[in-house]
Amino acid sequence: MPQPDLPPASAPMRLATTVRPYDWGSVTALPRLFGTEPTGKPQAELWMGAHPGAPSTVGDVPLGDLIARDPAGTLGERTAARFGAELPYLLKVLAIERPLSLQVHPTSEQAAAGFADENARGIALGDFARTYKDASHKPEMVCALTPFHGLCGFRAPASAAGLLDRLGVPGLRPWIDTLIGGEPARAVRTVFAEMLGDAARPLRDLIERALLDSDEPELAAYGDIARAYPGDPGITAALLLNHVELLPGQALYLGAGVPHAYLGGIGVEIMANSDNVLRCGLTSKHVDVPELMRVVDFGPSEPFLVEPERDPAGAYDYRPPAPEFALTRYELAGESTHELAGGVPRIVLCVEGGARLGDDLTLRPGESAFVAAAASTRLSGKGTAYGARPGAFTV
């Protein structure tokens, strides 16, 4: 069968993309942001990349197929040598109306082992009970477009104990004492496991009722979770996690093993090209508590905020500690021009106004383009755009 004609790799290529209709997504946020008509259904995630779950296309050709035809020209020799014939990152826009699942991502070694094990046991990739969708880890970073908040990492045990104490629920003293008196990671692990267990169901019901009745500002986010997922064990477990709020332009990085759940807002998210998610609650998707307990890091941690480096032309560069990705926010002021050097594969996304690549390709809000490593181009216009590329790595 003859292969369809493609634009030259030396020119930016407009992408056709997919919006995922997950039930936690907003019906109106992305249409309002991008000036499109609502469908009446949730529009949760706009995907831009080559992941087989929802690959972007150039014309009728999936981006992954285009890359496979010419890895050196599309990815660049260094990226192809480090990651093979695959785009190492996946770019998304998230529009969160209700909380996402309480989840964690595996390390590379854990992902490879889990993927091989489920393959050996004959669990189909599309099976509801499938946990590992690929053999890759999934570090990720989200950059807020609107006020954005979520849960990230375990609180210091004393902080978690204080939060539980303020609920005023009889029967919480054993958990509080464990958190105050034990070695931090071991104490958090013990309480987290007990919170998710069947024996804690009566206590979870009391906690849920207390959250719904509370007017304390520090408990408000957890009360919202209780309203969104009544009866879910993840409501109680979420109390052990830090609540983090991002202003537009702030970015949060999540490495392997860090428990988290995004709760609300719109953000640009970039991650390694993986869909491996282990969940323990706040979801209608597959929950795998034993595997999550094996993978999660129970050490208390503060949210990892990534501070961007700004250049005089209005580019804000976010460089998290992940070899697969980095992200730049471009505030396009009309007179400024940003040179996008070749050598690496880029995806450029417009989120506001208009972004022009070279002389011929203009992107409107919600539109994106792939710039192959063989290309170098200029970015100009008036509005806001984001540029994704591989991070710093050693071949």
N, C-alpha and C positions, 0 to 999 in steps of 0.2 A: 504494500500500500504506500503510495507516495506521501511524504511528509509535507505538511502545510508550510507555505512560505512564512518566514519570520522577519521582523525588522532587524537591521544590523545591530550587533552587540555594541557598536560604538555610539549608539543613540539611546536615550532614555525610552523605556517601554511602558506604556500605560497598562495598569493591572485591572482585571476584573476580579472582584472579591466577593466573599460570602459573609453574611451576617448569621450568627447562630442564635436560634430562638429559645434559649434556656429560660426556665420559668422564673428565675430571679431577675431577669432583665426588665428594663423600662419599656413601656409601649411608646412613649413619646420623646424620650431624651435624645436618641440618635436622630430621629427625624427633625427635631427642633434644631439640633446642632448643625446638621448637614443640609437643612432646607429641603428635605424629601417628604413624601407623603407617608403617614403612618399606615401600617398594615392591619392594625387592630390586634396584633400579637406582640409578645415581648421581643425586643431586639436587644440582645444581651452583649454579644461580642462580634465586632468586625475583625475578621482574620485577614492578615496580609503576610504571605509567605508560601512555603512549599510543603507544609505538613500535609500528609495524605488525608487527614481528617477533613480538610476543607481547603484544598490548594487554590491559590490565586492562579489566574491564567493570563497569558499574553495571546490575544486573539483566542483561538480555540485550544491552545497548547498549555497544559499545566506547567507552572513555573519549574517544578522539579524535573520534568522531561526536558525543558529547554536547557537547564543546567547540566543534565546528564549528557547532552549532546556535545557540550563544550565546557567542561569544568574549569579549565585554565582561563578561558576567555570570559566566562560569566563570574566566576568566584575569585579569580586571581590565583597565581601559582602557590602563594603561601597559604591562603585559606584552604585551597583544595588539598594541599599536602597535610594540613593539620586536621581537617574535618572530613576529607573524602569528597565525593561528588554530591554534597548536600549543603544547602543553605543552613548555616549553623544557628540561626535565630528565627523566631516567629514574633511578628508585631501584631498588636491587637488594640482596639479601642473598647473599653468596658463601660457599660451603662447599667449601674446597679440600682435596682429599685428595692430589693429585699436581700437579706444577708445570704452570702454564699456559704458553702459547706465549710465546716471546721476540718482542716486538711493539713497535709504535710507532703513534701516531695522527697524522693530518695536521692542518695548519692549515685554516682555513675556505677559503682560496683554493685550496690543494692539493686539498681534498675536492671542491669545486665543479668544478674542472678535471678531476679523475680520474673523477668520476661522469659528467660530460658526455661524456668521451672513451669510456668503456666503453659508454655508451648508443649513441653514434654507431657503435661497432664491432659493435653488435648482441649484446653479451654479456648474457644474461638475468640478472635479479636473483638467481634461484635457481641459477645455474650455479656449479659448484664452483670454476671459475677466476675468478669475480668477486671483485675486490678492494674496490671502493667500493660500499657498499650504499645510500648516500644522499649528499647534497651538503653535509653538515655536519661540522664539526670535533667532537672528542670529548675535551675535557679531562675529568678525572675525579678523584675523591677517595675514598679508602677509610678508614673508621673501624673500628678493630679491636674486635670483640666478645670474642675470645679472643686469646691470643698469636698473632701474625700475622707472617709474614716474606715477603720477596720481593727481587727485584733491581730497582734503580732508578738510571738515569743512569750515564754512564761514569765509572769511577774516574779519579783523577789518573794520568797515564801512569806516573809513578815507582811508584805503589802497584800498578798492574797488572803492571809489570815485576817487582816484588818477588814478587808472587804466582806468576807464571810461573816465576821462578827457583827458588822453593821446591818446585816439582814435581819437580825433578831429572831432567827429560827431555832427553836429547841432541837437539840440533837446534833448540832454542828461542832460541838466542843472537841470530839475526837479528831476531826480533820484539822481544826484550828491548832490543837496541841501538836499534832504531827508536823504541821508546817512550821511552827515556831521552834520545835525542839529537835528536829532531825537534820541530817546532812542535806543540803538544799536539793540536789538533783534527786536523791533517793526519796525525800519527803514529797516532792512534787509528783514523782512517778507513782508513789503509793496512793496519794489522794486522787490523782487523775484517774487511775485504774478503778478505784472504788466508786468514784462518781459515775463512771460509765457502766458499772455492773448492775445486774438485776436487783440485787439486794438493796440498792440505794433508791429504788423507785419511789417508796413513800416519802423519803427525804427530798427527793427531786421535786415532787409535787408541792411540798411546802415551800421550797425555794422559789419555784415558779410563781406561786401565789404571792410571795413576798415581793418579788421583782415587779409584778404587775401592779401591786399596791403602792410601791415606793415612789416618793417624789424627790429622792436624792439625785442630784445631777450626775454623780459618779456612777450611779447604777442605771442611768437612763438608757444607755446603749444596750445593756443586757436585758432591760425590760422590752426593748424593741425586738430583740431576738426571741424572747418568750412569746410575744404577740405573733411573730412570723411563723414560729415552729412549735405550737403548743404540744407539750408532752414529749419533746425530743430530749434525749440524754445530753446532747451537746449544749443545751442551755446552761446547765450547771457546770460542765467542764469549761465553758467559755470564761467563767469567772476567774480562772487561773491565769488568763492571758492579759497582756497589756492592751489597753485601748489607745490607739494612735489616731491623731487627726492631722491631715495634710491640707495646707493651703494651696491654691493653684500655683504650679511651678515646683512644688516640693516633691521629692521622689523617695520611695521606700524600697529597699532591696531585701530579698528573702533568699537565703541559701538553703541548702539541703538540711532537713531535719527540723526546721523552724515551724512550729504550728502557727496557723494563721486562718483568718476568715475576713474577707472584705465585706463591709456592711452597707456602704452607700456612697454614691457619687459617680462622676465620670472621670476616667483616666486613660492615658496611653500606657499600655503594658508591653514590655519586651521580655523575652525569655529564650532559653535554649529551645531548640526545635523538638519539643517533647509534649506529650499529653499525659504524663504519669502523675496521677493524683491519688493519694490515699486518704480516705475520709472516715470520720468517726461520728458524724452527726450533722444536723442542720441541712439536710438534703433528702431528695427523693432518689438520688443515684445510689450506686453500690457502696455499702459501708463495710470496711474491713478493719475492725478494731485490733485483732491480734497482729496484723501486719503493720498497722500504724504504730502500735506500741513498740514493735521491734525497730522501727525506723526513726521515730521521733527523738529529738535531743531534749532531754528533760532539764538541762541546765538553764537557770534563769538568764534572760538576756534583755537588753534594751533594744528598741526598734532601731534598725540600721538605716539612717537617713543619708542619702547620697547628695552631697553639696556640688552643684555644677560649677564649672569654670566658665567665666564669661569673657568673650572677646569684644572689642570696641564696636564691631559691626552688628552686635545683637544676637550672637550665637551662644547658647548655654549648653555646655558639654557635660553629660553625665557619664561617669566612667566607673561602674561598679566592678567588684573583683570577680568577674566572670569572663572567661576567654571568648565565649560565644557572641557577646553583644556589648554594644555601647549605644547611646542615644544622644542626639543633639536637638535642642529646641531652637528654632529660628524665628525671631521676631522680625518680620520683613517690613521695612519702613518705606518702601518705594524707591528710595535712592540707593539703598545698600545692595550689594551683590556678594554672594558667598560662592567661593570656588570649591567645587566638589572634585577632589583629585581622584584619579583612577587608581587601580590596584586592589580595590576591595569591593565587594558587592553591597549595594545600598538599596534601601527602600525609602522613598520620600512620600510622606503623607501630609496633605493639607487639612487643617482642622478649622481654619477661619480665613475669610477673604479669598485671595488667589495667590498661587505659587507657580512660578514659571521656571521650567527647566530648559536651559538653552534658549533658543529663539522660537521653537515650534510647539512645545508641549506645555499647556496650562492646566493646572489642577485646581479644582474647586473643592469646597469642604466635603470630606469623606472620600475623595479620590486620591489614588496613590500611583506610584510608578516604580519600576525596578530599573536601577542604573547598574549595569554590569561593570565588572572590574576593568574591562577593556575600554570603558568610556570615561571621559572626564567632562564635566559640564558646569554650568553656572546656575545658581538658584537665586531668583529675585522675585519681586512682586510686592504685595501689600497684604499683610495678614500674619498668620502663624502656621508654621509647618514643622514637622518632626522628621528627622533623618535617622534611620537605623543602619548599623554596620557591625562587623565583628569587633570584639574588644581587643585588648592587647594580649598577645600570646607568643609563646616560643615554639617554633616548629620542632 
